[in-house]
Amino acid sequence: MMALKCHCSHLPSSSSLPLLCTFHHSCSRPQPFGKSCFKSQRTISLCAIPSLPPDTSISHLSTSSIFLPFLQEGEDEIDGEEKGGSKNSESGQSEQQGQDLDSVEDPMLKFFKFRASSDDPDPGREGKLSLQKNRRTSWRLASGYEIEPVEETEFSFNNGLKDEVQLGVEDSNSSPEAKGAVDEILRIARNVPANMTLGELLVSFEGRVGEIECVEVLGLMGQEGLVLGCLYFFEWMGLQEPSLVTPRACSVLFPVLGRARMGDKLMVLFRNLPNAKQFSDVHVYNAAISGLLYSGRYDDAWKVYETMETNNVQPDHVTCSIMITIMRKTRRSAKDAWDFFERMNRKGIDWSLEVLGALTKSFCDEGLKKEALIIQSEMAKKGISSNAIVYNTLMDAYTKSNQVEEAEGLFAEMKSKGIKPTSATYNILMDAYSRRMQPEIIEKLLLEMRNMGLEPNVMSYTCLISAYGRQKKMSDMAADAFLRMKKVGIQPSSHSYTALIHAYSVGGWHEKAYIAFENMQRDGIKPSTETYTALLDAFRRAGDTRMMMKIWKLMINDKIEGTRVTFNILLDGFAKQGHYIEARDVISEFGKIGLHPTVMTYNMLMNAYARGGQHSKLPQLLKEMSALNLMPDSITYSTMIYAYVRVRDFRKAFFYHKKMVKSGQVPDAKSYQKLRAILDVKAAMKNRKDHKAILGIVNSKMGLKSKKKRQKDEFWKIKKKHSSIHSVAKVRQS
């Protein structure tokens, strides 16, 4: 908590902006692109523009680079620099400001101070594209019972398009005939015969629809998923005289193609746009880059951006946010993202919520939480404050670093500023406490959600099920939470069933785990890799290799590839039950998909062989590891030592202990202390035997043979008595 107080003490008290992991810029009714508004034409060509490799750094684009070591300096220095910068007067003494700027060494703070000292820090809007006010966010938990609460939030092109089209129709005073034509075209597009195309069915509509109606049709068809219909309709628009293809139509179509993973068709359409100046518009480029982002064609997105620069098209804040997002998707560093932001700033790009969101997400993904807080604080001084989504992203970054107390501090701060938490906010905290196995706190958070008017969703209950299921004796409570979720009308997801199966697995209820699996299939929910892995783990714990083989075959039939965890569970399950051939088959099958054996693989095999009395196989496994260039670790050597101690082969046990010490692979202090205690006892016994053996050798060489003691039997007392009588008689006779 102390660290959080240091970072958050200077945060602004205003409300905030959404952190957007991926940005869909939604149009808020730009001006109609009329042909009469443009007097010249410009040719757009992509062929001559080289692509930018994904691994190429763009730090050369900025002359004032920011280096991450500066970002990681002490908090006291940062606070001192901020206080020094806040003393600059706004009266306009440029010499004093220049001296202050020269004294600042941190490039990030110097950048913000330069913006504050400029005469016009916020240039006027050059683009006509504004963002939708009511942005929709999508939050879900990642697959598996290891749940990650934050999914990337995006702008909805469809929602923005809908508002834009409706406004366009109202302004144009469209006739009832035009509105009827839109509905009729949609009806035809939904029922196109198999041997015809949409363009062939629209002959009767020539001259009946205009540019705005065409944009509306494209938007509605995109919302209904009629992607091929959009392509054929766009082609029909271009064949009309005059052409009905407008920049606004391109801005609608390109994201639709991107979501449908048709990036190749998007690039073909982009390269063949009309050679008119109106198509050299920033909105068209933004739509193309955004569509390529959706389809995962990041290299093509860079090509479009380079074409944009070549044609001297001024980018806007949406361009900046999308490109920063693409850099994050291609695993560029936060430093590269900051350099790109500085370059856009020199071009006069407005600071916006989207840019703040993209930068914050880039820094949080690299674990640079302090730097993300600095950016958030400094931009708040420029009037760009954070809202619930920004706080959600920061909280998620802290919880992933297991700093739940700091996340709780941010949660309390956002409530104190009057920012209402969302369902995603609570889900982030619930997931953190789920990993800490504290279901009682999750129950309190669920109650707090309801008191605030927020209904818990499937992710909330999944966190609760997982929290109970991670504890061995709480499987019944996990099942009760699952039933509570169904009782309130929430349909379980694949993650919910996976968490329930895992709970049964930990509790030793493998039969119930399989029943839950069958119920999942009956409900029409497709099992994921994590679901099969949890089910395999249940039967591994039960030692049922027959069911493990059956479930593995189901995975193969469903074409679901296992992960490294699946591989280890199958291997351990077969090997511990003495099915060494099946264990070797698992290694072979998973090797075909690129999951080759690791040190952990051989550790599990050695443990299974040792427990099965096959300790003679251990040196052979050690040679296999050496052939695969796998270095044995402390667990490898400890397993072998315990195996030989178990069969009282102390010579080999001491031999591998010596190898372990020489290699430096010593286990943790507690484990090594236990191992040494066992070896010391055996060494003392061995030393005593060796001492007696040496004395026997010396005495035999010197002729001092000790009498062997006979073992006493039940007649020893009688023998002793008779021997004493005979000795007395001999004395008397003599």
NURO-664813 format. One record per residue (C-alpha): residue number from 1; x, y, z negated. Coordinates in steps of 0.25 Angstrom, whole numbers, m for minus. Layout:
KEMI   i    c1    c2    c3
KEMI NUM     X     Y     Z
...
//
This chain:
KEMI   i    c1    c2    c3
KEMI   1     0     0     0
KEMI   2    12     9    m2
KEMI   3    16     8    12
KEMI   4     2    11    17
KEMI   5     1    23     8
KEMI   6    14    29    14
KEMI   7     9    27    28
KEMI   8    m5    31    27
KEMI   9    m4    43    18
KEMI  10    m2    52    30
KEMI  11   m13    46    38
KEMI  12   m24    56    43
KEMI  13   m38    57    36
KEMI  14   m46    58    49
KEMI  15   m54    47    56
KEMI  16   m47    39    67
KEMI  17   m46    33    80
KEMI  18   m47    19    85
KEMI  19   m35    10    87
KEMI  20   m37     4   100
KEMI  21   m28    m8   103
KEMI  22   m32    m8   118
KEMI  23   m39     4   124
KEMI  24   m51     4   133
KEMI  25   m53    19   137
KEMI  26   m68    21   139
KEMI  27   m72    32   148
KEMI  28   m81    43   142
KEMI  29   m86    48   155
KEMI  30   m75    54   163
KEMI  31   m79    64   174
KEMI  32   m84    57   187
KEMI  33   m73    55   197
KEMI  34   m79    62   209
KEMI  35   m71    61   222
KEMI  36   m73    76   224
KEMI  37   m65    79   212
KEMI  38   m52    75   218
KEMI  39   m45    81   230
KEMI  40   m33    72   232
KEMI  41   m30    57   232
KEMI  42   m19    49   226
KEMI  43   m14    36   229
KEMI  44   m13    26   217
KEMI  45    m3    14   220
KEMI  46     1     4   210
KEMI  47    10    m4   220
KEMI  48    23     4   218
KEMI  49    22     6   203
KEMI  50    31    m4   196
KEMI  51    25   m11   184
KEMI  52    31    m9   170
KEMI  53    35   m22   163
KEMI  54    28   m25   150
KEMI  55    41   m26   142
KEMI  56    47   m13   148
KEMI  57    48    m2   137
KEMI  58    42    12   141
KEMI  59    50    19   130
KEMI  60    57    26   142
KEMI  61    44    33   145
KEMI  62    46    42   132
KEMI  63    58    51   129
KEMI  64    55    52   114
KEMI  65    54    37   110
KEMI  66    49    33    97
KEMI  67    57    22    90
KEMI  68    51    12    80
KEMI  69    62    14    70
KEMI  70    57    28    68
KEMI  71    43    23    66
KEMI  72    48    14    55
KEMI  73    55    25    46
KEMI  74    51    27    32
KEMI  75    38    33    28
KEMI  76    44    45    20
KEMI  77    51    50    33
KEMI  78    39    49    41
KEMI  79    31    57    31
KEMI  80    42    67    29
KEMI  81    42    69    44
KEMI  82    27    71    45
KEMI  83    27    81    34
KEMI  84    38    89    41
KEMI  85    30    89    54
KEMI  86    17    93    47
KEMI  87    24   106    43
KEMI  88    26   111    57
KEMI  89    17   123    59
KEMI  90     7   125    70
KEMI  91    11   139    72
KEMI  92    20   136    84
KEMI  93    35   138    80
KEMI  94    41   129    90
KEMI  95    55   130    85
KEMI  96    51   125    71
KEMI  97    43   113    77
KEMI  98    55   109    86
KEMI  99    64   109    74
KEMI 100    54   100    67
KEMI 101    53    91    78
KEMI 102    68    89    79
KEMI 103    68    85    65
KEMI 104    59    74    67
KEMI 105    66    60    70
KEMI 106    54    51    71
KEMI 107    49    51    85
KEMI 108    35    48    82
KEMI 109    33    60    72
KEMI 110    41    69    81
KEMI 111    31    65    92
KEMI 112    19    69    83
KEMI 113    26    82    79
KEMI 114    29    86    93
KEMI 115    14    84    96
KEMI 116    10    92    84
KEMI 117    20   103    88
KEMI 118    16   104   103
KEMI 119     6   116   107
KEMI 120    m4   106   114
KEMI 121    m2    93   107
KEMI 122   m15    88   113
KEMI 123   m16    90   128
KEMI 124   m30    91   134
KEMI 125   m37    79   139
KEMI 126   m33    76   153
KEMI 127   m41    63   155
KEMI 128   m56    62   156
KEMI 129   m57    49   149
KEMI 130   m62    49   134
KEMI 131   m64    37   125
KEMI 132   m78    32   121
KEMI 133   m81    36   107
KEMI 134   m88    23   102
KEMI 135   m76    14   105
KEMI 136   m79    m1   102
KEMI 137   m69    m9    95
KEMI 138   m67   m24    96
KEMI 139   m61   m31    84
KEMI 140   m59   m46    82
KEMI 141   m51   m56    75
KEMI 142   m40   m63    82
KEMI 143   m41   m78    85
KEMI 144   m38   m88    74
KEMI 145   m40   m88    59
KEMI 146   m28   m79    58
KEMI 147   m36   m67    62
KEMI 148   m32   m54    67
KEMI 149   m42   m43    65
KEMI 150   m39   m33    75
KEMI 151   m42   m34    90
KEMI 152   m39   m23   100
KEMI 153   m49   m13   102
KEMI 154   m52    m7   115
KEMI 155   m59     4   122
KEMI 156   m72    m1   129
KEMI 157   m72     3   143
KEMI 158   m86    m2   145
KEMI 159   m91     7   134
KEMI 160   m85    19   139
KEMI 161   m89    16   153
KEMI 162  m103    14   149
KEMI 163  m104    28   143
KEMI 164   m97    34   155
KEMI 165  m106    28   165
KEMI 166  m119    32   157
KEMI 167  m114    46   156
KEMI 168  m111    46   171
KEMI 169  m125    41   175
KEMI 170  m131    51   166
KEMI 171  m123    63   172
KEMI 172  m126    58   186
KEMI 173  m141    57   184
KEMI 174  m141    43   191
KEMI 175  m154    40   197
KEMI 176  m162    28   193
KEMI 177  m159    22   206
KEMI 178  m144    22   203
KEMI 179  m146    16   189
KEMI 180  m154     5   196
KEMI 181  m143     3   205
KEMI 182  m133     0   194
KEMI 183  m143   m10   188
KEMI 184  m145   m17   201
KEMI 185  m130   m18   204
KEMI 186  m128   m24   190
KEMI 187  m139   m34   192
KEMI 188  m133   m38   206
KEMI 189  m119   m39   200
KEMI 190  m124   m49   189
KEMI 191  m130   m58   200
KEMI 192  m120   m58   212
KEMI 193  m122   m70   220
KEMI 194  m110   m80   221
KEMI 195  m108   m78   236
KEMI 196  m109   m62   236
KEMI 197  m101   m51   230
KEMI 198  m107   m39   222
KEMI 199  m103   m29   234
KEMI 200  m112   m37   244
KEMI 201  m124   m35   235
KEMI 202  m122   m20   233
KEMI 203  m125   m16   248
KEMI 204  m138   m10   244
KEMI 205  m132    m1   233
KEMI 206  m123     7   243
KEMI 207  m126    22   240
KEMI 208  m135    19   228
KEMI 209  m125    20   217
KEMI 210  m114    30   214
KEMI 211  m101    31   207
KEMI 212  m107    32   193
KEMI 213  m116    20   195
KEMI 214  m105    12   200
KEMI 215   m97    15   188
KEMI 216  m109    11   179
KEMI 217  m110    m2   187
KEMI 218   m95    m6   185
KEMI 219   m96    m3   170
KEMI 220  m109   m11   168
KEMI 221  m103   m23   176
KEMI 222   m90   m22   168
KEMI 223   m98   m23   155
KEMI 224  m106   m36   160
KEMI 225   m93   m42   165
KEMI 226   m96   m42   180
KEMI 227   m81   m39   183
KEMI 228   m81   m45   197
KEMI 229   m94   m37   200
KEMI 230   m87   m25   196
KEMI 231   m76   m28   206
KEMI 232   m86   m30   217
KEMI 233   m94   m18   213
KEMI 234   m81    m9   213
KEMI 235   m77   m15   227
KEMI 236   m91   m11   232
KEMI 237   m90     3   226
KEMI 238   m77     5   234
KEMI 239   m84     1   247
KEMI 240   m94    12   246
KEMI 241   m94    25   254
KEMI 242   m90    33   247
KEMI 243   m83    24   237
KEMI 244   m89    23   223
KEMI 245   m76    19   217
KEMI 246   m72    30   206
KEMI 247   m61    31   195
KEMI 248   m72    29   185
KEMI 249   m76    16   192
KEMI 250   m62    11   191
KEMI 251   m61    15   176
KEMI 252   m73     6   174
KEMI 253   m68    m6   183
KEMI 254   m54    m7   179
KEMI 255   m56   m11   164
KEMI 256   m67   m21   168
KEMI 257   m57   m28   177
KEMI 258   m47   m27   166
KEMI 259   m56   m34   155
KEMI 260   m59   m45   166
KEMI 261   m44   m47   167
KEMI 262   m44   m43   182
KEMI 263   m32   m34   181
KEMI 264   m27   m38   195
KEMI 265   m40   m33   201
KEMI 266   m39   m21   193
KEMI 267   m25   m18   199
KEMI 268   m30   m20   213
KEMI 269   m42   m10   211
KEMI 270   m32     0   205
KEMI 271   m22    m1   216
KEMI 272   m33     1   226
KEMI 273   m40    13   220
KEMI 274   m44    24   230
KEMI 275   m32    34   233
KEMI 276   m40    45   227
KEMI 277   m35    55   216
KEMI 278   m48    52   207
KEMI 279   m43    38   205
KEMI 280   m29    43   199
KEMI 281   m37    46   186
KEMI 282   m32    42   173
KEMI 283   m45    34   170
KEMI 284   m43    25   181
KEMI 285   m29    22   177
KEMI 286   m33    20   162
KEMI 287   m44    10   167
KEMI 288   m34     2   175
KEMI 289   m24     1   164
KEMI 290   m35    m2   154
KEMI 291   m40   m13   163
KEMI 292   m26   m19   165
KEMI 293   m24   m19   150
KEMI 294   m37   m27   148
KEMI 295   m32   m37   158
KEMI 296   m18   m38   152
KEMI 297   m11   m33   165
KEMI 298    m2   m23   157
KEMI 299     9   m22   168
KEMI 300    m2   m18   178
KEMI 301    m7    m8   168
KEMI 302     7    m2   167
KEMI 303     7    m1   183
KEMI 304    m6     7   182
KEMI 305     0    16   172
KEMI 306    13    18   180
KEMI 307     4    21   192
KEMI 308    m3    31   184
KEMI 309     9    39   180
KEMI 310    14    38   195
KEMI 311     1    45   200
KEMI 312     3    56   189
KEMI 313   m11    52   182
KEMI 314   m11    58   168
KEMI 315   m13    47   158
KEMI 316   m22    49   146
KEMI 317   m24    44   132
KEMI 318   m31    31   137
KEMI 319   m19    28   146
KEMI 320   m10    30   134
KEMI 321   m18    21   125
KEMI 322   m19    10   136
KEMI 323    m5    10   139
KEMI 324     0     9   125
KEMI 325   m10    m3   123
KEMI 326    m4   m10   135
KEMI 327    10    m7   129
KEMI 328     6   m14   116
KEMI 329     0   m26   124
KEMI 330    13   m28   131
KEMI 331    20   m28   118
KEMI 332    27   m15   120
KEMI 333    32    m9   107
KEMI 334    25     3    99
KEMI 335    37    11   103
KEMI 336    34    10   118
KEMI 337    20    13   115
KEMI 338    24    26   107
KEMI 339    34    30   119
KEMI 340    22    29   128
KEMI 341    13    37   119
KEMI 342    24    48   119
KEMI 343    25    48   134
KEMI 344    10    49   135
KEMI 345    10    61   125
KEMI 346    20    68   134
KEMI 347    10    67   145
KEMI 348     0    74   137
KEMI 349    m9    62   133
KEMI 350   m19    65   122
KEMI 351   m18    58   109
KEMI 352   m30    49   107
KEMI 353   m36    38    99
KEMI 354   m32    28   109
KEMI 355   m18    32   109
KEMI 356   m17    31    94
KEMI 357   m24    18    94
KEMI 358   m14    12   104
KEMI 359    m2    17    97
KEMI 360    m7    12    84
KEMI 361   m10    m1    89
KEMI 362     4    m3    95
KEMI 363    11     1    82
KEMI 364     3    m8    74
KEMI 365     5   m20    83
KEMI 366    20   m18    80
KEMI 367    18   m17    65
KEMI 368    22    m2    65
KEMI 369    11     1    55
KEMI 370    18    13    50
KEMI 371    20    19    63
KEMI 372     5    17    67
KEMI 373     1    25    55
KEMI 374    11    36    59
KEMI 375     4    37    72
KEMI 376   m10    37    66
KEMI 377    m6    48    56
KEMI 378     0    57    66
KEMI 379   m11    56    77
KEMI 380   m21    58    66
KEMI 381   m14    72    64
KEMI 382   m17    74    79
KEMI 383   m32    72    77
KEMI 384   m32    57    81
KEMI 385   m36    50    68
KEMI 386   m38    35    66
KEMI 387   m51    27    65
KEMI 388   m55    14    60
KEMI 389   m48     6    71
KEMI 390   m35    13    69
KEMI 391   m35     9    54
KEMI 392   m40    m5    58
KEMI 393   m27    m7    67
KEMI 394   m18    m1    56
KEMI 395   m25   m10    46
KEMI 396   m23   m22    55
KEMI 397    m8   m19    57
KEMI 398    m6   m19    42
KEMI 399   m14   m32    39
KEMI 400    m6   m39    50
KEMI 401     6   m35    42
KEMI 402    m1   m41    29
KEMI 403    m1   m27    23
KEMI 404   m16   m28    19
KEMI 405   m14   m17     8
KEMI 406   m10    m7    18
KEMI 407   m22   m11    27
KEMI 408   m31    m9    15
KEMI 409   m25     5    13
KEMI 410   m28     9    28
KEMI 411   m42     3    25
KEMI 412   m44    12    13
KEMI 413   m39    24    21
KEMI 414   m48    23    32
KEMI 415   m60    22    23
KEMI 416   m55    34    15
KEMI 417   m55    42    28
KEMI 418   m69    38    31
KEMI 419   m66    29    42
KEMI 420   m76    17    42
KEMI 421   m69     3    43
KEMI 422   m74    m6    54
KEMI 423   m76   m21    54
KEMI 424   m62   m22    60
KEMI 425   m56   m15    48
KEMI 426   m62   m25    38
KEMI 427   m59   m37    47
KEMI 428   m44   m32    47
KEMI 429   m44   m32    32
KEMI 430   m52   m45    31
KEMI 431   m42   m52    40
KEMI 432   m30   m47    31
KEMI 433   m37   m53    19
KEMI 434   m40   m66    26
KEMI 435   m25   m68    29
KEMI 436   m23   m65    14
KEMI 437   m34   m76    10
KEMI 438   m42   m65     2
KEMI 439   m57   m68     6
KEMI 440   m62   m61    m6
KEMI 441   m57   m48     0
KEMI 442   m63   m51    13
KEMI 443   m76   m53     6
KEMI 444   m75   m39     0
KEMI 445   m72   m33    14
KEMI 446   m84   m40    20
KEMI 447   m93   m34     9
KEMI 448   m87   m20    11
KEMI 449   m89   m21    26
KEMI 450  m104   m24    24
KEMI 451  m105   m12    14
KEMI 452   m99    m3    25
KEMI 453  m110    m8    35
KEMI 454  m100   m17    43
KEMI 455  m104   m31    46
KEMI 456   m93   m42    45
KEMI 457   m91   m48    58
KEMI 458   m85   m62    62
KEMI 459   m71   m57    60
KEMI 460   m74   m53    46
KEMI 461   m80   m67    42
KEMI 462   m68   m74    49
KEMI 463   m58   m67    40
KEMI 464   m66   m71    28
KEMI 465   m67   m86    33
KEMI 466   m52   m85    36
KEMI 467   m49   m80    22
KEMI 468   m56   m91    15
KEMI 469   m51  m101    25
KEMI 470   m36   m99    22
KEMI 471   m38  m104     8
KEMI 472   m39  m119     6
KEMI 473   m50  m119    m4
KEMI 474   m59  m108     2
KEMI 475   m63  m116    15
KEMI 476   m78  m116    10
KEMI 477   m78  m101     8
KEMI 478   m73   m99    22
KEMI 479   m85  m108    27
KEMI 480   m94  m100    19
KEMI 481   m89   m87    25
KEMI 482   m91   m93    39
KEMI 483  m105   m97    35
KEMI 484  m108   m82    30
KEMI 485  m103   m77    43
KEMI 486  m113   m86    51
KEMI 487  m124   m82    41
KEMI 488  m123   m67    44
KEMI 489  m124   m70    59
KEMI 490  m110   m69    63
KEMI 491  m105   m79    74
KEMI 492   m92   m85    70
KEMI 493   m81   m84    80
KEMI 494   m69   m93    84
KEMI 495   m61   m86    73
KEMI 496   m71   m89    62
KEMI 497   m72  m103    65
KEMI 498   m57  m104    66
KEMI 499   m56   m98    52
KEMI 500   m67  m108    47
KEMI 501   m59  m120    53
KEMI 502   m46  m115    46
KEMI 503   m53  m114    33
KEMI 504   m58  m128    34
KEMI 505   m44  m132    38
KEMI 506   m38  m126    26
KEMI 507   m48  m132    17
KEMI 508   m46  m146    22
KEMI 509   m60  m147    28
KEMI 510   m56  m152    42
KEMI 511   m70  m158    45
KEMI 512   m77  m145    43
KEMI 513   m66  m138    51
KEMI 514   m70  m147    63
KEMI 515   m85  m144    61
KEMI 516   m82  m129    61
KEMI 517   m75  m132    74
KEMI 518   m87  m139    80
KEMI 519   m96  m128    75
KEMI 520   m87  m118    82
KEMI 521   m88  m126    96
KEMI 522  m103  m127    94
KEMI 523  m105  m112    92
KEMI 524   m98  m110   106
KEMI 525   m85  m104   100
KEMI 526   m73  m109   107
KEMI 527   m62  m113    97
KEMI 528   m49  m106    98
KEMI 529   m34  m110    96
KEMI 530   m35  m106    82
KEMI 531   m48  m114    80
KEMI 532   m41  m127    85
KEMI 533   m29  m124    77
KEMI 534   m37  m122    64
KEMI 535   m45  m135    67
KEMI 536   m32  m143    69
KEMI 537   m26  m138    56
KEMI 538   m38  m143    49
KEMI 539   m36  m157    54
KEMI 540   m21  m156    52
KEMI 541   m23  m154    37
KEMI 542   m32  m166    37
KEMI 543   m22  m174    44
KEMI 544   m32  m178    55
KEMI 545   m24  m180    67
KEMI 546   m35  m186    76
KEMI 547   m44  m173    74
KEMI 548   m31  m165    77
KEMI 549   m29  m172    90
KEMI 550   m44  m171    94
KEMI 551   m44  m155    91
KEMI 552   m31  m154    99
KEMI 553   m37  m161   111
KEMI 554   m49  m151   110
KEMI 555   m39  m140   110
KEMI 556   m33  m145   123
KEMI 557   m47  m147   129
KEMI 558   m51  m133   126
KEMI 559   m38  m128   132
KEMI 560   m34  m121   119
KEMI 561   m19  m120   117
KEMI 562   m14  m122   103
KEMI 563    m4  m112    96
KEMI 564     8  m115    88
KEMI 565    m1  m117    76
KEMI 566    m9  m127    83
KEMI 567     4  m134    87
KEMI 568     9  m135    73
KEMI 569    m4  m140    67
KEMI 570    m5  m151    77
KEMI 571     9  m155    75
KEMI 572     9  m155    60
KEMI 573    m4  m162    60
KEMI 574     0  m174    68
KEMI 575    14  m175    63
KEMI 576    10  m175    48
KEMI 577     1  m187    51
KEMI 578    12  m195    57
KEMI 579     8  m193    72
KEMI 580    21  m189    77
KEMI 581    18  m192    91
KEMI 582     6  m183    91
KEMI 583    15  m172    85
KEMI 584    25  m174    96
KEMI 585    14  m173   106
KEMI 586     9  m159   100
KEMI 587    23  m154   102
KEMI 588    23  m158   116
KEMI 589    10  m153   119
KEMI 590    12  m139   113
KEMI 591    25  m138   120
KEMI 592    18  m138   133
KEMI 593    11  m125   129
KEMI 594    24  m119   125
KEMI 595    23  m122   110
KEMI 596    36  m129   107
KEMI 597    41  m135    94
KEMI 598    46  m125    83
KEMI 599    53  m127    70
KEMI 600    40  m128    63
KEMI 601    36  m139    73
KEMI 602    48  m148    69
KEMI 603    46  m144    54
KEMI 604    32  m150    55
KEMI 605    37  m163    62
KEMI 606    48  m165    52
KEMI 607    38  m163    40
KEMI 608    29  m173    47
KEMI 609    40  m183    50
KEMI 610    46  m182    36
KEMI 611    32  m184    29
KEMI 612    30  m196    38
KEMI 613    43  m203    34
KEMI 614    50  m200    47
KEMI 615    61  m192    41
KEMI 616    71  m199    51
KEMI 617    65  m191    62
KEMI 618    69  m177    56
KEMI 619    83  m177    61
KEMI 620    77  m179    75
KEMI 621    67  m168    74
KEMI 622    79  m159    69
KEMI 623    86  m163    82
KEMI 624    74  m159    90
KEMI 625    74  m145    84
KEMI 626    88  m143    87
KEMI 627    86  m147   102
KEMI 628    74  m137   103
KEMI 629    83  m126    96
KEMI 630    75  m126    84
KEMI 631    82  m122    71
KEMI 632    77  m130    59
KEMI 633    72  m121    47
KEMI 634    71  m123    32
KEMI 635    58  m130    34
KEMI 636    65  m140    43
KEMI 637    76  m143    34
KEMI 638    67  m144    22
KEMI 639    58  m154    28
KEMI 640    70  m163    32
KEMI 641    76  m162    18
KEMI 642    62  m165    11
KEMI 643    60  m177    21
KEMI 644    74  m183    17
KEMI 645    72  m181     2
KEMI 646    59  m188     3
KEMI 647    65  m200     8
KEMI 648    77  m198    m2
KEMI 649    87  m196    10
KEMI 650    95  m185     2
KEMI 651   107  m186    11
KEMI 652    99  m180    23
KEMI 653    91  m171    14
KEMI 654   104  m164     9
KEMI 655   110  m164    23
KEMI 656    98  m156    29
KEMI 657    98  m147    17
KEMI 658   113  m144    20
KEMI 659   109  m141    34
KEMI 660    97  m132    30
KEMI 661   107  m124    21
KEMI 662   117  m122    32
KEMI 663   107  m118    42
KEMI 664   101  m107    33
KEMI 665    87  m113    34
KEMI 666    84  m112    19
KEMI 667    69  m112    15
KEMI 668    63  m102     5
KEMI 669    68  m102    m9
KEMI 670    57  m110   m15
KEMI 671    57  m121    m5
KEMI 672    72  m122    m6
KEMI 673    72  m122   m21
KEMI 674    63  m134   m20
KEMI 675    71  m141   m10
KEMI 676    84  m139   m18
KEMI 677    78  m144   m30
KEMI 678    75  m157   m23
KEMI 679    88  m158   m17
KEMI 680    96  m155   m30
KEMI 681    88  m167   m37
KEMI 682    92  m176   m26
KEMI 683   106  m171   m26
KEMI 684   108  m173   m41
KEMI 685   103  m188   m39
KEMI 686   113  m190   m28
KEMI 687   124  m184   m36
KEMI 688   122  m193   m47
KEMI 689   122  m206   m38
KEMI 690   135  m201   m31
KEMI 691   141  m199   m45
KEMI 692   139  m213   m49
KEMI 693   143  m218   m36
KEMI 694   157  m211   m37
KEMI 695   159  m216   m51
KEMI 696   156  m231   m46
KEMI 697   166  m229   m35
KEMI 698   177  m224   m45
KEMI 699   175  m235   m55
KEMI 700   175  m246   m45
KEMI 701   188  m242   m40
KEMI 702   194  m241   m54
KEMI 703   189  m254   m58
KEMI 704   179  m249   m68
KEMI 705   167  m256   m64
KEMI 706   155  m253   m74
KEMI 707   146  m265   m78
KEMI 708   133  m265   m71
KEMI 709   121  m264   m80
KEMI 710   111  m275   m79
KEMI 711    97  m271   m78
KEMI 712    89  m274   m91
KEMI 713    78  m285   m90
KEMI 714    68  m290  m100
KEMI 715    78  m300  m106
KEMI 716    89  m290  m109
KEMI 717    86  m290  m124
KEMI 718    87  m305  m125
KEMI 719   100  m305  m117
KEMI 720   106  m295  m126
KEMI 721   102  m303  m139
KEMI 722   107  m316  m133
KEMI 723   120  m310  m129
KEMI 724   122  m305  m144
KEMI 725   119  m319  m150
KEMI 726   129  m325  m141
KEMI 727   140  m315  m144
KEMI 728   138  m318  m159
KEMI 729   139  m333  m157
KEMI 730   152  m331  m150
KEMI 731   157  m323  m162
KEMI 732   154  m334  m172
KEMI 733   160  m345  m164
KEMI 734   173  m337  m163
//
